[in-house]
Amino acid sequence: MNQLNQLELQNLRHLIGSHQTMSRKLTDYANQCQDPQIKQMFQQSAQSAQQNVQRLMTFL
């Protein structure tokens, strides 16, 4: 794979940070939920965001 230029690296770091924040927020929302279906939806979304972080990290 080719080397990333500065702009691509900056964008990748921004995306990783955004997905990490999203995962944390969704986990917090899930922990506050009383409805089991909504709680599960938040948990699944948080897991998906964390998986995206892992995928994006492979490009670094």
PDB file of N, CA, C and O in Angstrom:
ATOM      1  N   MET A   1       0.843  -1.183   0.000  1.00  0.00           N
ATOM      2  CA  MET A   1       0.000   0.000   0.000  1.00  0.00           C
ATOM      3  C   MET A   1       0.886   1.244   0.000  1.00  0.00           C
ATOM      4  O   MET A   1       1.952   1.250   0.615  1.00  0.00           O
ATOM      5  N   ASN A   2       0.459   2.261  -0.666  1.00  0.00           N
ATOM      6  CA  ASN A   2       1.205   3.518  -0.735  1.00  0.00           C
ATOM      7  C   ASN A   2       1.167   4.246   0.600  1.00  0.00           C
ATOM      8  O   ASN A   2       0.273   4.034   1.419  1.00  0.00           O
ATOM      9  N   GLN A   3       2.145   5.099   0.799  1.00  0.00           N
ATOM     10  CA  GLN A   3       2.182   5.935   1.988  1.00  0.00           C
ATOM     11  C   GLN A   3       1.031   6.935   1.956  1.00  0.00           C
ATOM     12  O   GLN A   3       0.640   7.419   0.893  1.00  0.00           O
ATOM     13  N   LEU A   4       0.493   7.239   3.146  1.00  0.00           N
ATOM     14  CA  LEU A   4      -0.559   8.243   3.244  1.00  0.00           C
ATOM     15  C   LEU A   4       0.064   9.631   3.228  1.00  0.00           C
ATOM     16  O   LEU A   4       1.105   9.853   3.846  1.00  0.00           O
ATOM     17  N   ASN A   5      -0.566  10.564   2.524  1.00  0.00           N
ATOM     18  CA  ASN A   5      -0.080  11.938   2.601  1.00  0.00           C
ATOM     19  C   ASN A   5      -0.644  12.587   3.872  1.00  0.00           C
ATOM     20  O   ASN A   5      -1.469  11.994   4.566  1.00  0.00           O
ATOM     21  N   GLN A   6      -0.198  13.789   4.162  1.00  0.00           N
ATOM     22  CA  GLN A   6      -0.586  14.468   5.400  1.00  0.00           C
ATOM     23  C   GLN A   6      -2.095  14.663   5.516  1.00  0.00           C
ATOM     24  O   GLN A   6      -2.662  14.458   6.589  1.00  0.00           O
ATOM     25  N   LEU A   7      -2.740  15.051   4.443  1.00  0.00           N
ATOM     26  CA  LEU A   7      -4.183  15.285   4.468  1.00  0.00           C
ATOM     27  C   LEU A   7      -4.945  13.987   4.723  1.00  0.00           C
ATOM     28  O   LEU A   7      -5.898  13.965   5.502  1.00  0.00           O
ATOM     29  N   GLU A   8      -4.529  12.916   4.070  1.00  0.00           N
ATOM     30  CA  GLU A   8      -5.181  11.621   4.272  1.00  0.00           C
ATOM     31  C   GLU A   8      -4.998  11.140   5.714  1.00  0.00           C
ATOM     32  O   GLU A   8      -5.929  10.603   6.314  1.00  0.00           O
ATOM     33  N   LEU A   9      -3.814  11.330   6.259  1.00  0.00           N
ATOM     34  CA  LEU A   9      -3.541  10.938   7.632  1.00  0.00           C
ATOM     35  C   LEU A   9      -4.390  11.749   8.605  1.00  0.00           C
ATOM     36  O   LEU A   9      -4.939  11.210   9.567  1.00  0.00           O
ATOM     37  N   GLN A  10      -4.490  13.033   8.346  1.00  0.00           N
ATOM     38  CA  GLN A  10      -5.300  13.915   9.188  1.00  0.00           C
ATOM     39  C   GLN A  10      -6.778  13.500   9.129  1.00  0.00           C
ATOM     40  O   GLN A  10      -7.449  13.440  10.159  1.00  0.00           O
ATOM     41  N   ASN A  11      -7.271  13.220   7.942  1.00  0.00           N
ATOM     42  CA  ASN A  11      -8.664  12.794   7.791  1.00  0.00           C
ATOM     43  C   ASN A  11      -8.917  11.456   8.472  1.00  0.00           C
ATOM     44  O   ASN A  11      -9.963  11.263   9.092  1.00  0.00           O
ATOM     45  N   LEU A  12      -7.981  10.546   8.364  1.00  0.00           N
ATOM     46  CA  LEU A  12      -8.108   9.235   8.993  1.00  0.00           C
ATOM     47  C   LEU A  12      -8.144   9.370  10.513  1.00  0.00           C
ATOM     48  O   LEU A  12      -8.955   8.726  11.178  1.00  0.00           O
ATOM     49  N   ARG A  13      -7.283  10.191  11.051  1.00  0.00           N
ATOM     50  CA  ARG A  13      -7.279  10.430  12.502  1.00  0.00           C
ATOM     51  C   ARG A  13      -8.597  11.054  12.952  1.00  0.00           C
ATOM     52  O   ARG A  13      -9.122  10.706  14.010  1.00  0.00           O
ATOM     53  N   HIS A  14      -9.123  11.964  12.160  1.00  0.00           N
ATOM     54  CA  HIS A  14     -10.406  12.598  12.482  1.00  0.00           C
ATOM     55  C   HIS A  14     -11.527  11.557  12.488  1.00  0.00           C
ATOM     56  O   HIS A  14     -12.358  11.543  13.397  1.00  0.00           O
ATOM     57  N   LEU A  15     -11.551  10.701  11.493  1.00  0.00           N
ATOM     58  CA  LEU A  15     -12.575   9.647  11.419  1.00  0.00           C
ATOM     59  C   LEU A  15     -12.474   8.688  12.600  1.00  0.00           C
ATOM     60  O   LEU A  15     -13.489   8.310  13.185  1.00  0.00           O
ATOM     61  N   ILE A  16     -11.257   8.296  12.947  1.00  0.00           N
ATOM     62  CA  ILE A  16     -11.064   7.379  14.072  1.00  0.00           C
ATOM     63  C   ILE A  16     -11.558   8.026  15.365  1.00  0.00           C
ATOM     64  O   ILE A  16     -12.263   7.395  16.153  1.00  0.00           O
ATOM     65  N   GLY A  17     -11.186   9.279  15.574  1.00  0.00           N
ATOM     66  CA  GLY A  17     -11.632   9.996  16.775  1.00  0.00           C
ATOM     67  C   GLY A  17     -13.138  10.129  16.834  1.00  0.00           C
ATOM     68  O   GLY A  17     -13.734   9.978  17.901  1.00  0.00           O
ATOM     69  N   SER A  18     -13.755  10.406  15.711  1.00  0.00           N
ATOM     70  CA  SER A  18     -15.215  10.551  15.661  1.00  0.00           C
ATOM     71  C   SER A  18     -15.913   9.238  15.998  1.00  0.00           C
ATOM     72  O   SER A  18     -16.900   9.224  16.733  1.00  0.00           O
ATOM     73  N   HIS A  19     -15.400   8.140  15.461  1.00  0.00           N
ATOM     74  CA  HIS A  19     -16.009   6.839  15.740  1.00  0.00           C
ATOM     75  C   HIS A  19     -15.783   6.414  17.192  1.00  0.00           C
ATOM     76  O   HIS A  19     -16.646   5.769  17.788  1.00  0.00           O
ATOM     77  N   GLN A  20     -14.649   6.765  17.758  1.00  0.00           N
ATOM     78  CA  GLN A  20     -14.405   6.459  19.173  1.00  0.00           C
ATOM     79  C   GLN A  20     -15.380   7.225  20.059  1.00  0.00           C
ATOM     80  O   GLN A  20     -15.939   6.671  21.005  1.00  0.00           O
ATOM     81  N   THR A  21     -15.579   8.493  19.748  1.00  0.00           N
ATOM     82  CA  THR A  21     -16.523   9.313  20.499  1.00  0.00           C
ATOM     83  C   THR A  21     -17.935   8.754  20.365  1.00  0.00           C
ATOM     84  O   THR A  21     -18.673   8.661  21.346  1.00  0.00           O
ATOM     85  N   MET A  22     -18.299   8.386  19.149  1.00  0.00           N
ATOM     86  CA  MET A  22     -19.621   7.824  18.898  1.00  0.00           C
ATOM     87  C   MET A  22     -19.828   6.544  19.705  1.00  0.00           C
ATOM     88  O   MET A  22     -20.891   6.347  20.294  1.00  0.00           O
ATOM     89  N   SER A  23     -18.834   5.689  19.735  1.00  0.00           N
ATOM     90  CA  SER A  23     -18.925   4.433  20.477  1.00  0.00           C
ATOM     91  C   SER A  23     -19.130   4.698  21.971  1.00  0.00           C
ATOM     92  O   SER A  23     -19.969   4.063  22.611  1.00  0.00           O
ATOM     93  N   ARG A  24     -18.357   5.641  22.520  1.00  0.00           N
ATOM     94  CA  ARG A  24     -18.487   5.972  23.944  1.00  0.00           C
ATOM     95  C   ARG A  24     -19.867   6.535  24.270  1.00  0.00           C
ATOM     96  O   ARG A  24     -20.482   6.151  25.264  1.00  0.00           O
ATOM     97  N   LYS A  25     -20.345   7.442  23.431  1.00  0.00           N
ATOM     98  CA  LYS A  25     -21.653   8.046  23.673  1.00  0.00           C
ATOM     99  C   LYS A  25     -22.771   7.016  23.586  1.00  0.00           C
ATOM    100  O   LYS A  25     -23.677   7.000  24.420  1.00  0.00           O
ATOM    101  N   LEU A  26     -22.704   6.158  22.575  1.00  0.00           N
ATOM    102  CA  LEU A  26     -23.741   5.139  22.418  1.00  0.00           C
ATOM    103  C   LEU A  26     -23.724   4.153  23.583  1.00  0.00           C
ATOM    104  O   LEU A  26     -24.777   3.686  24.016  1.00  0.00           O
ATOM    105  N   THR A  27     -22.546   3.839  24.087  1.00  0.00           N
ATOM    106  CA  THR A  27     -22.443   2.964  25.258  1.00  0.00           C
ATOM    107  C   THR A  27     -23.061   3.643  26.479  1.00  0.00           C
ATOM    108  O   THR A  27     -23.774   3.005  27.253  1.00  0.00           O
ATOM    109  N   ASP A  28     -22.790   4.922  26.648  1.00  0.00           N
ATOM    110  CA  ASP A  28     -23.398   5.676  27.754  1.00  0.00           C
ATOM    111  C   ASP A  28     -24.915   5.707  27.626  1.00  0.00           C
ATOM    112  O   ASP A  28     -25.627   5.527  28.614  1.00  0.00           O
ATOM    113  N   TYR A  29     -25.411   5.934  26.414  1.00  0.00           N
ATOM    114  CA  TYR A  29     -26.858   5.940  26.195  1.00  0.00           C
ATOM    115  C   TYR A  29     -27.453   4.580  26.540  1.00  0.00           C
ATOM    116  O   TYR A  29     -28.503   4.505  27.178  1.00  0.00           O
ATOM    117  N   ALA A  30     -26.792   3.513  26.126  1.00  0.00           N
ATOM    118  CA  ALA A  30     -27.275   2.159  26.407  1.00  0.00           C
ATOM    119  C   ALA A  30     -27.338   1.911  27.916  1.00  0.00           C
ATOM    120  O   ALA A  30     -28.284   1.302  28.414  1.00  0.00           O
ATOM    121  N   ASN A  31     -26.325   2.389  28.633  1.00  0.00           N
ATOM    122  CA  ASN A  31     -26.287   2.188  30.082  1.00  0.00           C
ATOM    123  C   ASN A  31     -27.388   2.940  30.810  1.00  0.00           C
ATOM    124  O   ASN A  31     -27.756   2.577  31.928  1.00  0.00           O
ATOM    125  N   GLN A  32     -27.912   3.979  30.190  1.00  0.00           N
ATOM    126  CA  GLN A  32     -28.969   4.773  30.810  1.00  0.00           C
ATOM    127  C   GLN A  32     -30.367   4.303  30.416  1.00  0.00           C
ATOM    128  O   GLN A  32     -31.358   4.745  30.997  1.00  0.00           O
ATOM    129  N   CYS A  33     -30.447   3.422  29.444  1.00  0.00           N
ATOM    130  CA  CYS A  33     -31.735   2.985  28.903  1.00  0.00           C
ATOM    131  C   CYS A  33     -32.430   1.976  29.804  1.00  0.00           C
ATOM    132  O   CYS A  33     -31.794   1.116  30.411  1.00  0.00           O
ATOM    133  N   GLN A  34     -33.728   2.099  29.874  1.00  0.00           N
ATOM    134  CA  GLN A  34     -34.546   1.132  30.592  1.00  0.00           C
ATOM    135  C   GLN A  34     -35.186   0.135  29.627  1.00  0.00           C
ATOM    136  O   GLN A  34     -35.362  -1.036  29.965  1.00  0.00           O
ATOM    137  N   ASP A  35     -35.526   0.594  28.444  1.00  0.00           N
ATOM    138  CA  ASP A  35     -36.167  -0.264  27.442  1.00  0.00           C
ATOM    139  C   ASP A  35     -35.134  -1.228  26.858  1.00  0.00           C
ATOM    140  O   ASP A  35     -34.128  -0.784  26.305  1.00  0.00           O
ATOM    141  N   PRO A  36     -35.365  -2.543  26.969  1.00  0.00           N
ATOM    142  CA  PRO A  36     -34.370  -3.515  26.504  1.00  0.00           C
ATOM    143  C   PRO A  36     -34.093  -3.456  25.004  1.00  0.00           C
ATOM    144  O   PRO A  36     -32.960  -3.685  24.579  1.00  0.00           O
ATOM    145  N   GLN A  37     -35.093  -3.158  24.207  1.00  0.00           N
ATOM    146  CA  GLN A  37     -34.887  -3.099  22.759  1.00  0.00           C
ATOM    147  C   GLN A  37     -34.039  -1.898  22.363  1.00  0.00           C
ATOM    148  O   GLN A  37     -33.147  -2.007  21.523  1.00  0.00           O
ATOM    149  N   ILE A  38     -34.319  -0.769  22.966  1.00  0.00           N
ATOM    150  CA  ILE A  38     -33.541   0.437  22.664  1.00  0.00           C
ATOM    151  C   ILE A  38     -32.117   0.276  23.202  1.00  0.00           C
ATOM    152  O   ILE A  38     -31.151   0.684  22.557  1.00  0.00           O
ATOM    153  N   LYS A  39     -32.001  -0.320  24.388  1.00  0.00           N
ATOM    154  CA  LYS A  39     -30.680  -0.582  24.974  1.00  0.00           C
ATOM    155  C   LYS A  39     -29.855  -1.452  24.025  1.00  0.00           C
ATOM    156  O   LYS A  39     -28.680  -1.171  23.785  1.00  0.00           O
ATOM    157  N   GLN A  40     -30.465  -2.502  23.489  1.00  0.00           N
ATOM    158  CA  GLN A  40     -29.770  -3.394  22.563  1.00  0.00           C
ATOM    159  C   GLN A  40     -29.368  -2.655  21.289  1.00  0.00           C
ATOM    160  O   GLN A  40     -28.277  -2.868  20.760  1.00  0.00           O
ATOM    161  N   MET A  41     -30.251  -1.788  20.801  1.00  0.00           N
ATOM    162  CA  MET A  41     -29.949  -1.013  19.601  1.00  0.00           C
ATOM    163  C   MET A  41     -28.715  -0.134  19.828  1.00  0.00           C
ATOM    164  O   MET A  41     -27.823  -0.074  18.982  1.00  0.00           O
ATOM    165  N   PHE A  42     -28.673   0.545  20.976  1.00  0.00           N
ATOM    166  CA  PHE A  42     -27.510   1.382  21.299  1.00  0.00           C
ATOM    167  C   PHE A  42     -26.246   0.541  21.438  1.00  0.00           C
ATOM    168  O   PHE A  42     -25.182   0.941  20.965  1.00  0.00           O
ATOM    169  N   GLN A  43     -26.351  -0.616  22.081  1.00  0.00           N
ATOM    170  CA  GLN A  43     -25.187  -1.486  22.260  1.00  0.00           C
ATOM    171  C   GLN A  43     -24.649  -1.977  20.916  1.00  0.00           C
ATOM    172  O   GLN A  43     -23.437  -1.997  20.697  1.00  0.00           O
ATOM    173  N   GLN A  44     -25.544  -2.368  20.029  1.00  0.00           N
ATOM    174  CA  GLN A  44     -25.121  -2.832  18.711  1.00  0.00           C
ATOM    175  C   GLN A  44     -24.473  -1.710  17.910  1.00  0.00           C
ATOM    176  O   GLN A  44     -23.481  -1.924  17.213  1.00  0.00           O
ATOM    177  N   SER A  45     -25.034  -0.525  18.016  1.00  0.00           N
ATOM    178  CA  SER A  45     -24.462   0.621  17.307  1.00  0.00           C
ATOM    179  C   SER A  45     -23.088   0.983  17.866  1.00  0.00           C
ATOM    180  O   SER A  45     -22.181   1.334  17.110  1.00  0.00           O
ATOM    181  N   ALA A  46     -22.935   0.900  19.176  1.00  0.00           N
ATOM    182  CA  ALA A  46     -21.634   1.170  19.799  1.00  0.00           C
ATOM    183  C   ALA A  46     -20.606   0.142  19.344  1.00  0.00           C
ATOM    184  O   ALA A  46     -19.458   0.486  19.062  1.00  0.00           O
ATOM    185  N   GLN A  47     -21.015  -1.103  19.275  1.00  0.00           N
ATOM    186  CA  GLN A  47     -20.104  -2.154  18.820  1.00  0.00           C
ATOM    187  C   GLN A  47     -19.704  -1.937  17.363  1.00  0.00           C
ATOM    188  O   GLN A  47     -18.545  -2.130  16.997  1.00  0.00           O
ATOM    189  N   SER A  48     -20.650  -1.541  16.551  1.00  0.00           N
ATOM    190  CA  SER A  48     -20.367  -1.268  15.142  1.00  0.00           C
ATOM    191  C   SER A  48     -19.371  -0.114  15.002  1.00  0.00           C
ATOM    192  O   SER A  48     -18.444  -0.184  14.195  1.00  0.00           O
ATOM    193  N   ALA A  49     -19.565   0.933  15.782  1.00  0.00           N
ATOM    194  CA  ALA A  49     -18.645   2.078  15.741  1.00  0.00           C
ATOM    195  C   ALA A  49     -17.245   1.641  16.161  1.00  0.00           C
ATOM    196  O   ALA A  49     -16.258   2.085  15.574  1.00  0.00           O
ATOM    197  N   GLN A  50     -17.150   0.776  17.169  1.00  0.00           N
ATOM    198  CA  GLN A  50     -15.844   0.299  17.628  1.00  0.00           C
ATOM    199  C   GLN A  50     -15.182  -0.582  16.569  1.00  0.00           C
ATOM    200  O   GLN A  50     -13.963  -0.538  16.403  1.00  0.00           O
ATOM    201  N   GLN A  51     -15.966  -1.372  15.862  1.00  0.00           N
ATOM    202  CA  GLN A  51     -15.424  -2.188  14.773  1.00  0.00           C
ATOM    203  C   GLN A  51     -14.882  -1.295  13.655  1.00  0.00           C
ATOM    204  O   GLN A  51     -13.860  -1.600  13.041  1.00  0.00           O
ATOM    205  N   ASN A  52     -15.578  -0.201  13.406  1.00  0.00           N
ATOM    206  CA  ASN A  52     -15.097   0.751  12.396  1.00  0.00           C
ATOM    207  C   ASN A  52     -13.773   1.371  12.814  1.00  0.00           C
ATOM    208  O   ASN A  52     -12.903   1.601  11.974  1.00  0.00           O
ATOM    209  N   VAL A  53     -13.614   1.644  14.105  1.00  0.00           N
ATOM    210  CA  VAL A  53     -12.348   2.172  14.607  1.00  0.00           C
ATOM    211  C   VAL A  53     -11.233   1.173  14.300  1.00  0.00           C
ATOM    212  O   VAL A  53     -10.172   1.547  13.802  1.00  0.00           O
ATOM    213  N   GLN A  54     -11.487  -0.092  14.602  1.00  0.00           N
ATOM    214  CA  GLN A  54     -10.473  -1.119  14.369  1.00  0.00           C
ATOM    215  C   GLN A  54     -10.109  -1.231  12.891  1.00  0.00           C
ATOM    216  O   GLN A  54      -8.939  -1.382  12.541  1.00  0.00           O
ATOM    217  N   ARG A  55     -11.115  -1.156  12.034  1.00  0.00           N
ATOM    218  CA  ARG A  55     -10.854  -1.212  10.586  1.00  0.00           C
ATOM    219  C   ARG A  55     -10.030  -0.016  10.113  1.00  0.00           C
ATOM    220  O   ARG A  55      -9.093  -0.163   9.327  1.00  0.00           O
ATOM    221  N   LEU A  56     -10.391   1.157  10.599  1.00  0.00           N
ATOM    222  CA  LEU A  56      -9.676   2.369  10.197  1.00  0.00           C
ATOM    223  C   LEU A  56      -8.239   2.365  10.711  1.00  0.00           C
ATOM    224  O   LEU A  56      -7.339   2.886  10.053  1.00  0.00           O
ATOM    225  N   MET A  57      -8.027   1.782  11.878  1.00  0.00           N
ATOM    226  CA  MET A  57      -6.678   1.724  12.455  1.00  0.00           C
ATOM    227  C   MET A  57      -5.730   0.904  11.594  1.00  0.00           C
ATOM    228  O   MET A  57      -4.518   1.118  11.638  1.00  0.00           O
ATOM    229  N   THR A  58      -6.258  -0.025  10.815  1.00  0.00           N
ATOM    230  CA  THR A  58      -5.393  -0.846   9.965  1.00  0.00           C
ATOM    231  C   THR A  58      -4.730  -0.019   8.867  1.00  0.00           C
ATOM    232  O   THR A  58      -3.733  -0.446   8.284  1.00  0.00           O
ATOM    233  N   PHE A  59      -5.278   1.160   8.584  1.00  0.00           N
ATOM    234  CA  PHE A  59      -4.710   2.012   7.528  1.00  0.00           C
ATOM    235  C   PHE A  59      -3.548   2.869   8.032  1.00  0.00           C
ATOM    236  O   PHE A  59      -2.817   3.467   7.242  1.00  0.00           O
ATOM    237  N   LEU A  60      -3.388   2.921   9.342  1.00  0.00           N
ATOM    238  CA  LEU A  60      -2.296   3.735   9.900  1.00  0.00           C
ATOM    239  C   LEU A  60      -0.970   3.027   9.775  1.00  0.00           C
ATOM    240  O   LEU A  60       0.058   3.562  10.191  1.00  0.00           O
TER     241      LEU A  60
END
